[in-house]
């Protein structure tokens, strides 16, 4: 049984690139997800507990993440959860890993712009039995779906989006209704 998980947190280490023997890209980074609570007595937010995750992404998602993510950014990660037991001498513990299927910015903390990328794919062989290169834009269109009223235009394939993030520093945001910028509290 595989468990899907979605975690919101801060990237605690810059994504590190590796490659498989077949040339596929893999990235890894640490993600810190901290629970916070509001303390009435001090009229401020305090950190309660931080969960740490090792996040891995593969192939195209890894390439896009390398071009888009850096330490300190707040992201949303969705993927498959893996809990591993480890032992080193007399020490024992657990590591929690997420094999990411999607990574995106947390828009509560900043803005971003998406740039669609073109990727080459191999199409079936033709009459001359030679594969030809094509882009995803050359692929046949999917059957028409019913039109949704006032629906914004969406890209044909959301997996083909490259994330280009714009971070907002702590001194550039204000919690709604707080009147103060950069107080470091959660804006809700």
LINVENDA-V546942 format. One record per residue. N is the residue number from 1. PHI is phi as a letter, one per 30 degrees, with the letter a starting at -180 (999 if undefined). NEAR is the number of other ideal C-beta (glycine too) atoms within 12 Angstrom. Layout:
# LINVENDA-V546942
n: {N | N}
phi: {PHI | PHI}
near: {NEAR | NEAR}
This chain:
# LINVENDA-V546942
n: {1 | 2 | 3 | 4 | 5 | 6 | 7 | 8 | 9 | 10 | 11 | 12 | 13 | 14 | 15 | 16 | 17 | 18 | 19 | 20 | 21 | 22 | 23 | 24 | 25 | 26 | 27 | 28 | 29 | 30 | 31 | 32 | 33 | 34 | 35 | 36 | 37 | 38 | 39 | 40 | 41 | 42 | 43 | 44 | 45 | 46 | 47 | 48 | 49 | 50 | 51 | 52 | 53 | 54 | 55 | 56 | 57 | 58 | 59 | 60 | 61 | 62 | 63 | 64 | 65 | 66 | 67 | 68 | 69 | 70 | 71 | 72 | 73 | 74 | 75 | 76 | 77 | 78 | 79 | 80 | 81 | 82 | 83 | 84 | 85 | 86 | 87 | 88 | 89 | 90 | 91 | 92 | 93 | 94 | 95 | 96 | 97 | 98 | 99 | 100 | 101 | 102 | 103 | 104 | 105 | 106 | 107 | 108 | 109 | 110 | 111 | 112 | 113 | 114 | 115 | 116 | 117 | 118 | 119 | 120 | 121 | 122 | 123 | 124 | 125 | 126 | 127 | 128 | 129 | 130 | 131 | 132 | 133 | 134 | 135 | 136 | 137 | 138 | 139 | 140 | 141 | 142 | 143 | 144 | 145 | 146 | 147 | 148 | 149 | 150 | 151 | 152 | 153 | 154 | 155 | 156 | 157 | 158 | 159 | 160 | 161 | 162 | 163 | 164 | 165 | 166 | 167 | 168 | 169 | 170 | 171 | 172 | 173 | 174 | 175 | 176 | 177 | 178 | 179 | 180 | 181 | 182 | 183 | 184 | 185 | 186 | 187 | 188}
phi: {999 | c | c | c | b | b | b | c | a | c | d | c | b | d | e | c | c | b | b | d | e | d | j | d | d | b | b | b | a | c | b | c | c | c | d | b | b | c | c | d | e | c | h | b | c | b | d | c | a | c | c | c | b | c | c | b | b | b | h | d | d | d | d | d | d | d | d | c | c | a | e | j | d | c | b | c | c | b | l | c | d | b | c | c | d | b | b | b | i | c | c | b | a | b | c | c | c | b | d | d | c | a | b | a | d | d | d | d | c | l | c | a | b | c | b | d | c | c | b | d | b | d | c | e | d | c | d | d | h | c | d | c | d | b | c | d | d | d | d | d | d | d | e | d | c | d | d | c | d | h | d | d | d | c | d | d | b | d | d | c | c | c | d | b | d | b | d | c | d | d | d | c | b | b | d | e | i | d | i | c | c | i | d | i | d | d | d | b}
near: {6 | 12 | 15 | 17 | 27 | 23 | 34 | 28 | 31 | 32 | 38 | 26 | 21 | 18 | 34 | 23 | 21 | 18 | 16 | 13 | 7 | 9 | 11 | 18 | 24 | 27 | 35 | 29 | 37 | 31 | 41 | 28 | 29 | 23 | 17 | 20 | 16 | 19 | 13 | 9 | 8 | 10 | 12 | 18 | 21 | 18 | 19 | 14 | 12 | 17 | 25 | 24 | 38 | 32 | 44 | 35 | 41 | 28 | 23 | 30 | 35 | 30 | 26 | 32 | 41 | 27 | 23 | 32 | 42 | 25 | 18 | 23 | 36 | 35 | 43 | 30 | 42 | 24 | 30 | 24 | 27 | 22 | 18 | 15 | 12 | 14 | 11 | 9 | 7 | 6 | 9 | 11 | 14 | 17 | 22 | 29 | 27 | 37 | 29 | 39 | 27 | 27 | 44 | 32 | 31 | 30 | 22 | 19 | 29 | 23 | 16 | 26 | 15 | 21 | 16 | 22 | 23 | 20 | 22 | 17 | 18 | 16 | 16 | 13 | 10 | 12 | 7 | 7 | 8 | 11 | 13 | 16 | 14 | 17 | 18 | 25 | 17 | 16 | 18 | 11 | 11 | 9 | 6 | 6 | 10 | 7 | 8 | 9 | 6 | 6 | 9 | 7 | 9 | 13 | 17 | 19 | 19 | 17 | 19 | 25 | 29 | 27 | 34 | 23 | 29 | 18 | 26 | 23 | 15 | 21 | 12 | 13 | 25 | 18 | 21 | 14 | 10 | 19 | 9 | 17 | 17 | 16 | 19 | 21 | 25 | 25 | 25 | 12}
